[in-house]
Amino acid sequence: MSEDQLDAECSRAGCRQPASWRIDWRNPRIHSTDRRKTWVACDEHVGYLREFLAARDFPVEVAPLAGTEAAR
């Protein structure tokens, strides 16, 4: 487990909880298909962040963050 994964905090504004999910996404209007951005999320905000991106028709993939309880 990398130190970055241990220290990852949720990407939701104002949240300081440890992240256990990764959300990979891209804006097809400005990013080529090989360009992906990644947000990380705690259990409470993973659904909110996924829906926020999906509502904008961005391709979104959600997976457990490696080295966290969600990945087990």
N, C-alpha and C positions, 0 to 999 in steps of 0.2 A: 504494500500500500504506500503510495507516495505521500509526501508531506502536504502537497497541494490538496489532495483528496481529504486528508484529515482536517485541514483548515478551511475547506470550502464552505462559504455561507450562502444561504438562499439569495437568489437574484431579485426577489420581490422587494420593492422599495420599502425600506423601514424594517425589514425582517433581518434578524441576526442569527437565526437558527441554523444549525449545521445542515448542510445539503446532503440528500441521499439519492437524488435523481438528477439525471442530465437531460436537457431538452435541446436537441439539435434542430436548427431551423434555418431557413433562408428566405429572403425577400426576392421573389422571382423577377420583380420589376427592375432590380438593381444588381442582383448577384447572379453570376453564372452558375450552372448546375454543379460545378465542383467547389463552390464557395459555400461553407456552412458556418453558422455562428452557434455558440453553445451558451446556454444559461444553465444554472444549477438551481435546484429547488428542494425545500424541505417537504415532508409529507403533507403538511397543511396547504402549501401553495402550488404543488405540482399541477393539480387540475386547473387552478386559476390561470397559471402562466401558459399552460397548453391551450386552453380555450381562448386566451387573449390573442395568441398567435394564429390559431386556427380561424378565428373570426375575421382575420385579415386575409384569409386564403393563402397563408404561408405554409409550405410543406413543413410538417413537424414530426419528429420522432422522439419518443420518450423511452428512456432506458434507465435501469438502476445505475447509480454512480459506482464505478468499480471501487472495491475496498470498503463499501458501507454495508450496513445491515440489509438494505434493500437488495443488494446484489447477491445475497446468500440465499 
